[in-house]
Amino acid sequence: MGALKDPIGANLDRIQIVKGWLNGKGEVQERVYDVAWSGWRKPDPKTGKLPSVGSTVDVEEATWTNTIGAPELIAAWKDPAFDRPERAFY
């Protein structure tokens, strides 16, 4: 998968995949996976959460700079919890 920033837009922070499925009780479950991100950040080993890239937004002036993030992100991803009989959507 890949993503490109809009030519006149802000750089990208990350690519995420949202997985949904039904558990054994028929209840909808959801998980968000960070699959590609800009910079040298690493997910927290305890929580798995990726730190924020930060922000260059100037709210008062309604502007931003492209000094953080990436203009393009590319990754290959395989669901680490894939279960063929499970009915899931991505």
C-alpha positions, 0 to 999 in steps of 0.5 A, a space after each residue: 500500500 502507499 499514500 502520497 500527500 496532496 500536492 498543496 497539502 501537509 505531509 503525512 504522519 502515518 498509514 493506518 489499517 482499521 480491522 473489524 470482526 465479530 467475536 465469538 459472541 457476535 459482538 463487533 470488535 475493532 483494532 487500528 494498526 499503524 503500518 507505516 509512519 514518517 521519521 524514526 519513531 518506534 511504537 511503545 513496546 508496552 502499549 504498541 502506540 506510535 508517538 505523535 509526529 508533532 505539529 507545525 500548525 499555526 492556528 492563529 494564522 491558519 498555516 502550517 509548514 512541511 518540516 515534519 512528516 513525509 510526502 510519501 509512505 509505502 508499506 507491505 502489511 500482513 494481519 498478525 492476527 489473521 484467522 481464516 474462518 473469522 469474518 473480518 473487514 479491513 
